[in-house]
């Protein structure tokens, strides 16, 4: 019997969950793998959020007309801000946001980040890259805290950092794929103002600086991963294992790139199923033995958020301005 405090899902919610689960299974294999460790209710929430985030991504990534995609994302932002929509996918995420008390500002930042992919993407420096990572992935970490019923505000900064670490890994893995779409996320301050086409199969003369850049970004990702893992004690017990496994699977992508001397242009780095199983077993076995996974870390390095301190929830409540510059 469904508890009185948790109403049975509607037909529309069940349909949204089925669609999102299919999307997660096909496009988010690491998250799908780790999601089996969550409780049923948390897994369902996370799946619905993932499905909507992928829906937003696809509006930009699969666009055949930039102007049409921009209008669709603008309508989506308007619906999220208004709290109502005629679109079934948007209605479902609005219900999820209401259920979990998710601030609409976070979803609006996510959409803003995705919309920026419709413009010529030429990241200028590390600050611009981290602001982008905050929008498209840090916000998801912040929303996941709400989905997992985490109420301690100190957890937010660590969840944000884990999202950023994952996004930096994505960027390093997908340099060539993004370049084919006309996007260059590698900062010009590190590689120069290169045209994306030069990153698809880079000339030998370019390869040393590209390897150096990817190595530096993965090292930066590791710093954010470490901060992200410091937030595990704030999570429900089952969620600690799931989030740790997801983090370790993503970090393993960076390890694959390192093994191949950061040569992203040879092949897309993937973590084989056998390696995923070993990483999962190691993470779960080490979790009970690591005291720092059970004791909350109240200290957080403010330098990690220096480049996006004006964005929602990047700072503790006591340090936030009265209004964020969105």
FIKE-811191 format. One record per residue (C-alpha): x, y, z; residue number from 1. Coordinates in nm, 4 decimals. Example, Ala and Ser with C-alpha at 12.3 -4.5 7.8 and 13.67 -1.06 7.14 Angstrom:
<recs>
     east    north       up pos
   1.2300  -0.4500   0.7800   1
   1.3670  -0.1060   0.7140   2
</recs>
This chain:
<recs>
     east    north       up pos
   0.0000   0.0000   0.0000   1
   0.1246   0.3478  -0.0847   2
   0.1821   0.5582   0.2314   3
  -0.0624   0.8418   0.2819   4
   0.2216   1.0930   0.2782   5
   0.3270   0.9769  -0.0697   6
   0.0361   0.9956  -0.3163   7
   0.0278   0.7318  -0.5888   8
   0.1713   0.8654  -0.9157   9
  -0.0754   0.9808  -1.1775  10
  -0.0939   0.8205  -1.5223  11
   0.0974   1.1171  -1.6666  12
   0.3699   1.0815  -1.4020  13
   0.4012   0.7088  -1.4717  14
   0.4325   0.7770  -1.8445  15
   0.6949   1.0448  -1.7822  16
   0.8911   0.8042  -1.5616  17
   0.8842   0.5281  -1.8232  18
   1.0039   0.7665  -2.0946  19
   1.2746   0.9082  -1.8696  20
   1.3927   0.5586  -1.7698  21
   1.4265   0.4629  -2.1365  22
   1.6292   0.7787  -2.1990  23
   1.8484   0.7176  -1.8949  24
   1.9157   0.3580  -1.9977  25
   2.0137   0.4629  -2.3503  26
   2.2020   0.7887  -2.2912  27
   2.3104   0.8012  -1.9272  28
   2.4660   0.4612  -1.8705  29
   2.6815   0.5602  -1.5722  30
   2.3868   0.7244  -1.3966  31
   2.1606   0.4316  -1.4852  32
   2.4149   0.1927  -1.3342  33
   2.4549   0.3919  -1.0127  34
   2.0822   0.4619  -0.9849  35
   2.0126   0.0995  -0.8933  36
   2.1649   0.1762  -0.5527  37
   1.9086   0.4455  -0.4694  38
   1.5811   0.3830  -0.2894  39
   1.2843   0.3399  -0.5221  40
   1.1426   0.6859  -0.4527  41
   1.4765   0.8637  -0.4915  42
   1.5569   0.6657  -0.8073  43
   1.2222   0.7633  -0.9601  44
   1.2781   1.1309  -0.8821  45
   1.6336   1.1254  -1.0181  46
   1.5175   0.9499  -1.3335  47
   1.2481   1.2088  -1.3957  48
   1.4971   1.4916  -1.3471  49
   1.7476   1.3253  -1.5801  50
   1.4767   1.2777  -1.8439  51
   1.3879   1.6447  -1.8354  52
   1.7518   1.7594  -1.8422  53
   1.8093   1.5391  -2.1465  54
   1.4950   1.6839  -2.3039  55
   1.6383   2.0331  -2.2564  56
   1.9772   1.9244  -2.3946  57
   1.8165   1.7698  -2.7004  58
   1.6376   2.0945  -2.7829  59
   1.9844   2.2402  -2.8455  60
   2.1861   1.9363  -2.9548  61
   1.9323   1.8071  -3.2069  62
   1.8223   2.1460  -3.3394  63
   1.7977   2.1787  -3.7153  64
   1.7095   2.5479  -3.6868  65
   1.8858   2.7629  -3.4290  66
   1.6117   3.0259  -3.4146  67
   1.3425   2.7628  -3.3613  68
   1.5438   2.6000  -3.0816  69
   1.6014   2.9381  -2.9183  70
   1.2286   3.0060  -2.9231  71
   1.1565   2.6633  -2.7734  72
   1.4023   2.7206  -2.4892  73
   1.2643   3.0700  -2.4303  74
   0.9121   2.9254  -2.4037  75
   1.0433   2.6616  -2.1674  76
   1.2013   2.9279  -1.9458  77
   0.8748   3.1231  -1.9444  78
   0.6815   2.8117  -1.8408  79
   0.9251   2.7283  -1.5601  80
   0.9121   3.0851  -1.4327  81
   0.5301   3.0880  -1.4499  82
   0.4987   2.7444  -1.2908  83
   0.2587   2.6085  -1.5534  84
   0.2826   2.4610  -1.9018  85
   0.0878   2.2844  -2.1775  86
   0.3881   2.0595  -2.2460  87
   0.3678   1.7184  -2.0691  88
   0.7429   1.6962  -2.0004  89
   0.7477   2.0456  -1.8511  90
   0.4362   1.9812  -1.6447  91
   0.5969   1.6708  -1.4988  92
   0.9160   1.8510  -1.3967  93
   0.7121   2.1359  -1.2487  94
   0.5284   1.8784  -1.0356  95
   0.8642   1.7296  -0.9353  96
   0.9986   2.0739  -0.8463  97
   0.6936   2.1454  -0.6318  98
   0.7181   1.8055  -0.4618  99
   1.0863   1.8540  -0.3758 100
   1.0868   2.2331  -0.3200 101
   1.3348   2.2947  -0.6032 102
   1.4025   2.6619  -0.6673 103
   1.2977   2.7582  -1.0212 104
   1.6098   2.9759  -1.0439 105
   1.8197   2.6597  -1.0734 106
   1.6197   2.5225  -1.3647 107
   1.6308   2.8615  -1.5346 108
   2.0095   2.8659  -1.5022 109
   2.0265   2.5175  -1.6526 110
   1.8182   2.6275  -1.9502 111
   2.0298   2.9390  -1.9875 112
   2.3435   2.7264  -2.0015 113
   2.1972   2.4934  -2.2628 114
   2.0751   2.7899  -2.4687 115
   2.4308   2.9221  -2.4815 116
   2.5241   2.6121  -2.6832 117
   2.3119   2.7478  -2.9680 118
   2.5492   3.0434  -3.0020 119
   2.9050   3.0055  -3.1357 120
   3.0799   2.8365  -2.8421 121
   3.4287   2.9768  -2.7984 122
   3.5186   2.9606  -2.4279 123
   3.7556   3.2445  -2.3411 124
   3.9095   3.1362  -2.0106 125
   3.8709   2.9129  -1.7061 126
   3.6247   3.1526  -1.5431 127
   3.3884   3.1315  -1.8414 128
   3.4258   2.7538  -1.8503 129
   3.3408   2.7147  -1.4823 130
   3.0376   2.9417  -1.5150 131
   2.9185   2.7221  -1.8015 132
   2.9803   2.4067  -1.5944 133
   2.7866   2.5593  -1.3044 134
   2.4864   2.6209  -1.5293 135
   2.4622   2.2890  -1.7118 136
   2.5791   2.0543  -1.4344 137
   2.6305   2.2304  -1.1011 138
   2.2616   2.3190  -1.0999 139
   2.1766   1.9511  -1.1425 140
   2.3850   1.8677  -0.8355 141
   2.1983   2.1341  -0.6402 142
   1.8616   1.9981  -0.7552 143
   1.9684   1.6431  -0.6671 144
   2.0100   1.7534  -0.3040 145
   1.6419   1.8416  -0.2963 146
   1.5427   1.5189  -0.4716 147
   1.7337   1.3195  -0.2099 148
   1.5657   1.5066   0.0780 149
   1.8906   1.6707   0.1900 150
   1.8054   1.9754   0.3974 151
   2.1451   2.0818   0.5351 152
   2.2531   2.3861   0.3363 153
   2.6201   2.2928   0.3793 154
   2.5632   2.0001   0.1420 155
   2.4789   2.2280  -0.1494 156
   2.8311   2.3503  -0.2193 157
   2.9652   1.9954  -0.2362 158
   2.6812   1.8799  -0.4634 159
   2.7496   2.1736  -0.6928 160
   3.1189   2.0809  -0.7050 161
   3.0464   1.7209  -0.7970 162
   2.8376   1.8382  -1.0917 163
   3.1193   2.0649  -1.2079 164
   3.3748   1.7843  -1.1829 165
   3.1555   1.5616  -1.3973 166
   3.1012   1.8325  -1.6572 167
   3.4734   1.9050  -1.6845 168
   3.5239   1.5332  -1.7474 169
   3.2536   1.5382  -2.0156 170
   3.4210   1.8319  -2.1869 171
   3.7604   1.6592  -2.1923 172
   3.6114   1.3374  -2.3282 173
   3.3991   1.5021  -2.5977 174
   3.6385   1.7618  -2.7434 175
   3.6234   1.6169  -3.0949 176
   3.2504   1.5467  -3.0819 177
   3.1763   1.9007  -2.9659 178
   3.4112   2.0397  -3.2317 179
   3.2073   1.8621  -3.5002 180
   2.9067   2.0561  -3.3679 181
   3.1062   2.3814  -3.3987 182
   3.1808   2.4168  -3.0272 183
   3.5102   2.4744  -2.8498 184
   3.4965   2.4459  -2.4727 185
   3.8754   2.4310  -2.4269 186
   3.9595   2.7821  -2.3044 187
   4.1384   3.0134  -2.5465 188
   4.3556   3.1193  -2.2532 189
   4.5005   2.7656  -2.2616 190
   4.4931   2.6635  -2.6296 191
   4.4535   2.9877  -2.8194 192
   4.1537   3.1068  -3.0208 193
   4.1340   2.7874  -3.2243 194
   3.8503   2.7183  -3.4641 195
   3.6591   2.4072  -3.3495 196
   3.7362   2.2268  -3.6753 197
   4.1038   2.2166  -3.5762 198
   4.0156   2.0019  -3.2731 199
   3.8495   1.7172  -3.4601 200
   4.1746   1.5592  -3.5812 201
   4.4380   1.8048  -3.4575 202
   4.7635   1.8526  -3.6421 203
   5.0773   1.7177  -3.4765 204
   5.1955   2.0689  -3.3956 205
   4.8780   2.1345  -3.1922 206
   4.8726   1.8097  -3.0022 207
   5.1144   1.8989  -2.7180 208
   4.9195   2.2071  -2.6099 209
   4.5905   2.0170  -2.6359 210
   4.7232   1.7323  -2.4228 211
   4.8450   1.9857  -2.1681 212
   4.5070   2.1583  -2.1597 213
   4.3107   1.8362  -2.1132 214
   4.5528   1.7248  -1.8403 215
   4.5049   2.0564  -1.6585 216
   4.1249   2.0439  -1.6852 217
   4.1128   1.6861  -1.5572 218
   4.3350   1.7865  -1.2646 219
   4.0900   2.0697  -1.1980 220
   3.8022   1.8219  -1.2187 221
   3.9713   1.6069  -0.9542 222
   3.9707   1.9017  -0.7140 223
   3.5958   1.9406  -0.7625 224
   3.5406   1.5651  -0.7291 225
   3.7233   1.5635  -0.3956 226
   3.5024   1.8448  -0.2696 227
   3.1961   1.6661  -0.4055 228
   3.2808   1.3475  -0.2178 229
   3.3206   1.5478   0.1037 230
   2.9455   1.6056   0.0820 231
   2.8576   1.2350   0.1066 232
   2.7900   1.2429   0.4843 233
   2.4970   1.4792   0.4256 234
   2.3173   1.2196   0.2095 235
   2.0797   0.9406   0.3121 236
   2.2666   0.6125   0.3617 237
   2.1663   0.4446   0.0346 238
   2.2279   0.7600  -0.1621 239
   2.5888   0.7793  -0.0381 240
   2.6770   0.4602  -0.2210 241
   2.4940   0.5626  -0.5386 242
   2.6529   0.9066  -0.5590 243
   3.0002   0.7743  -0.4775 244
   2.9702   0.5118  -0.7504 245
   2.8505   0.7697  -1.0037 246
   3.1431   0.9958  -0.9146 247
   3.3964   0.7141  -0.9414 248
   3.2606   0.6007  -1.2793 249
   3.2932   0.9539  -1.4155 250
   3.6437   0.9968  -1.2739 251
   3.7341   0.6719  -1.4484 252
   3.6663   0.8423  -1.7816 253
   3.9429   1.0869  -1.6956 254
   4.1672   0.7952  -1.5978 255
   4.1067   0.6426  -1.9418 256
   4.2109   0.9681  -2.1057 257
   4.5271   0.9777  -1.8943 258
   4.6168   0.6219  -1.9983 259
   4.6025   0.7320  -2.3603 260
   4.8155   1.0407  -2.2925 261
   4.5112   1.2716  -2.3221 262
   4.4773   1.2012  -2.6958 263
   4.1004   1.2582  -2.7148 264
   4.1141   1.2561  -3.0959 265
   4.1953   0.8834  -3.1242 266
   3.8730   0.7453  -2.9737 267
   3.6028   0.8419  -2.7274 268
   3.7041   0.7347  -2.3773 269
   3.4640   0.4781  -2.2304 270
   3.4634   0.2687  -1.9141 271
   3.4004  -0.1002  -1.9954 272
   3.1320  -0.2904  -1.8024 273
   3.3954  -0.5051  -1.6311 274
   3.5720  -0.1932  -1.5059 275
   3.2415  -0.0444  -1.3914 276
   3.1730  -0.3544  -1.1844 277
   3.5185  -0.3391  -1.0253 278
   3.4882   0.0334  -0.9529 279
   3.1428  -0.0184  -0.8023 280
   3.2626  -0.2994  -0.5779 281
   3.5649  -0.1001  -0.4630 282
   3.3574   0.2110  -0.3904 283
   3.0945   0.0213  -0.1924 284
   3.3484  -0.1823   0.0022 285
   3.5562   0.1229   0.0912 286
   3.2575   0.3353   0.1944 287
   3.2010   0.1817   0.5418 288
   3.5728   0.1899   0.6199 289
   3.6329   0.5566   0.5408 290
   3.5512   0.7704   0.8433 291
   3.5429   1.0888   0.6348 292
   3.2437   0.9444   0.4437 293
   3.0422   0.9559   0.7671 294
   3.1537   1.2835   0.9230 295
   3.0263   1.6056   0.7653 296
   3.2871   1.8574   0.6534 297
   3.1673   2.2047   0.7402 298
   3.4627   2.3734   0.5727 299
   3.4548   2.4420   0.2013 300
   3.7203   2.6086  -0.0124 301
   3.5581   2.9352  -0.1301 302
   3.8096   2.9602  -0.4150 303
   3.6226   2.6787  -0.5912 304
   3.3229   2.9106  -0.6405 305
   3.5066   3.2375  -0.6960 306
   3.4242   3.2556  -1.0671 307
   3.0498   3.2109  -1.0211 308
   2.9896   3.3454  -0.6718 309
   2.7076   3.5659  -0.8030 310
   2.5001   3.2682  -0.9194 311
   2.2287   3.0993  -0.7078 312
   2.3461   2.8940  -0.4083 313
   2.7155   2.9263  -0.4903 314
   2.7652   3.1042  -0.1581 315
   2.6325   3.0212   0.1905 316
   2.3082   3.2002   0.2706 317
   2.4841   3.4412   0.5077 318
   2.7153   3.5591   0.2281 319
   2.4648   3.5859  -0.0566 320
   2.3604   3.9222  -0.1973 321
   1.9921   4.0044  -0.1699 322
   1.9508   3.9492  -0.5432 323
   2.1502   3.7280  -0.7767 324
   2.2723   3.8626  -1.1086 325
   2.1168   3.6113  -1.3464 326
</recs>
